[in-house]
Every structure is written in C-alpha cells, then in structure tokens.
C-alpha cells in the first residue's frame, strides 16, 4: 500500500536542508547563502552523481585523473522540467584541493559542440564570474535568466584557467563531452572543440530550474541499469530519461533526476565505482532540490561482483540476502526521515552474465525480490523483474530487452522499465 502520508509532510525541512547544502560563495573558500535565492523554489531538472577521480582498468581513460589546465570543458545535458530561470551546480565533493572555475556559461544546444547563437548566458556565483569550490563541497550558481522547456538540451561550458589537479566526475555519462584550449565559454561554434571528446561529466553535478510548472523531482537511484549502460549514446534513452518523457506527455509537474552510478554497490565502497549506496543516498538523492520521490533499483553488483577477480578495483565482499534487505531498510529509513516517498524496484534477472551468474547468486536475488514485493516496507513496488524477464526462463532477461551481456537492458528494455515504474509515481 502506498504511504501517501509521507508525501504530505511539510517541505519546509527539506528546503532548509537543501538550501544549506547548496549555499553560494561570495569569496574563495567561503560559503554563504544569498538573499537572491531565498524567494525561489528550485527543482532539480538534471543531475549526475559524482565519484572519485579514477581510470578504471579496461575502460577508456578519463580526464578526471589529470584534470584540466587552461581548458574549457563543454557538456551537454537534457533537462526534465521547464523554468524561467536556472542555476548550475559545481561539485568538488571528491577533490583533494580547491577547484577554481574562472568562467562559466549556459546556452541552448546546437549541433554537436555548437551553442545556438543569442542564447549564451554568463553564469555568476555570488555576483562573480568565477568560483572556488572547497574540497568536499558542492556549490550552486546565481539564478540565470534563460527560459527552458522540458526535455530541452542545454550546453554548459566551464573554463579552468590554472591546473585543477584530479577532478571528481561521473564516469558513464553516455553523452559527448568536449574540451578546448583557453577560454571558449562564449564561443558558439563547435570548431575549437573538434579535438578530444569523452563520455563523462566533470565538475558539473546538477541543473535546477525555478519559475515553471515543476513542483518536485523524482530521483532515480541505482547502478548501471539506472545510469543507462547498454543504451544508445547521445540519445537520452536511459530509463530515467524515458520516464521523464512519459511524465512530460502526461503533463505531470514532476521532474526526473538520474543518480545512478555504473557498477555501484549498495553495501560496499569501490575505488572505481563510487561510495556505497547506503552512504551516498543522502547527498545524491535526499539533497536534490525539490525531491519528492526516490526510485531504488540497486543490488545486482553486491550479488554478482564478489565472483570477479581483482582487476585493479579491489575484491567485492560477498553478501547475504539478509544483509541486502537491511541495506534497503536503511535507505527507506533515510527517505522517511526526510518525508520522501520511496519506490522499490525488483532486481532484474541476469542468467548468462559471465562472472556474475550462479544459481546461488540468483537465489539471493529472488529472496531480496520476494522481500521487496511482500514486506510492505516500500511505499510502492515496481516489479521490473517481472516486466523484463523471459517467461520461458525467468532467471534470464527477455531477449528483446537484452543489450547483449544478459545483464543490462537495451533501449527497448529501458523503455519497458520506465513504463513499469511510471504507474507508481504519484503527484501531490
């Protein structure tokens, strides 16, 4: 049964904590709230959960370890809500030293690295063009006057003048990121960015909107299935993207923010794949502006990863179903304490996944799913296992939904996942 009473709790406590977490800076290393933001009701319209700088063995190298020296980084995002004004958030949550952004702009996306002429806006921080973000912090910009529509693509360009050193990032961005030498924040052409590209997000952790119809955010929390691995790059086909499309079609006033991290685990940290879900849930979900509902789909890496050898990211500890269930209960307690409704999604089948699948591991998955379905602990349950499994072999993904590794859904599977979650997302 849906516990709608949790949705009716006052938002005042949530807004107060969020404002403190996203306070603006007026001087390097000094964070204070400004009067400009207090009248605004902000809603998260896009986000990326960050992780420590790393080059994962066997994965394409990232820019996170070396960082940037007198370079502009251009990043494209798709916002899930309309607004008359927006602000960006810059993260140094996993940095070891202050992160200095000298200049920043935002504008409507053109082709590739191009920005539509006439739409470039200067982003300011406490009235200044630049900002210094202390280690372990995430700070928000001033409000920027740029009207945006739901599902519109925006381009954010950050200029780092000095040497940043390692920069926290979101590894599996699945959207092309560009960089160029010098300050190219106001350059609308794609020419200077024609060189190196990446598929990660750097320093940029969120875009919030105000002044539109949005009255809250749904935050999708999980691992690579939420992150979108297996979907088509540069197509915004992750399941949270497709959920946002369904809500937009239904004229919902809810936005969707993706807080998945590929290979993330609920119960244990990884030097390559982020802080454990239990610990990052508060920052990556509950501190998102306007969060009303969290959708939790996590646990497959806790179950399957312990069977893998150490390839440079450590050995994942073995877990029991009871331990995973306790981890889910912890997330639920955190959400309830903040008045956030929480939807549990069952863990998808994974038979055939090399190194992950064993019959013993599948028994753990089934026990966890039985608890999610029957315990009543979650406010609602999206049975994504039932929706995406092969009826002739329930331990396996339906072939039409399989990206090829028997673990990650393809575009069609992620669409089915979004449609399964959709009925459990309630308006106020």
Number of C-alpha atoms within 10 A of each C-alpha: 9 17 14 15 10 19 19 13 14 11 15 9 11 21 18 10 15 19 18 14 19 21 20 25 24 18 15 14 15 13 20 13 17 14 8 10 15 10 7 13 17 30 31 31 34 26 27 26 26 27 25 24 25 22 18 16 11 8 8 10 13 21 21 24 17 15 17 21 15 15 21 26 26 28 25 25 26 20 27 32 32 24 22 16 19 25 22 27 18 23 26 28 22 19 23 15 15 18 28 20 20 18 23 27 23 26 24 23 23 17 9 16 25 19 25 16 14 9 16 21 17 16 25 20 22 22 14 15 15 23 28 21 28 21 16 13 19 22 24 26 27 21 22 18 14 17 16 21 14 19 20 14 16 20 22 23 28 26 26 23 18 14 14 21 18 20 25 28 29 29 32 20 24 23 20 18 23 24 24 21 17 15 19 23 22 17 17 20 17 18 11 17 21 13 11 9 18 19 19 20 29 28 25 24 25 25 27 27 31 22 16 19 18 23 21 25 26 29 29 25 26 26 26 24 27 25 28 28 25 22 22 14 16 14 11 18 22 29 28 31 26 21 28 26 19 16 19 17 9 9 10 17 17 27 32 28 31 26 29 30 28 21 22 25 25 26 21 18 19 17 15 20 22 24 21 16 26 18 15 19 23 15 14 22 27 24 20 31 25 26 29 30 28 26 27 28 24 26 27 26 20 26 26 23 18 18 19 13 12 10 10 12 14 14 14 21 13 14 17 16 20 13 14 21 16 13 17 25 16 15 20 21 15 17 21 16 11 20 22 27 26 30 24 25 24 25 20 29 27 26 20 16 16 14 12 20 20 16 10 10 22 19 15 19 25 19 16 21 22 12 16 24 18 10 9 13 20 25 20 24 24 26 19 23 22 16 18 24 21 17 12 8 11 16 21 21 29 19 15 14 22 22 19 15 15 20 25 24 30 26 24 16 26 29 20 20 28 22 18 20 21 16 11 18 20 16 13 11
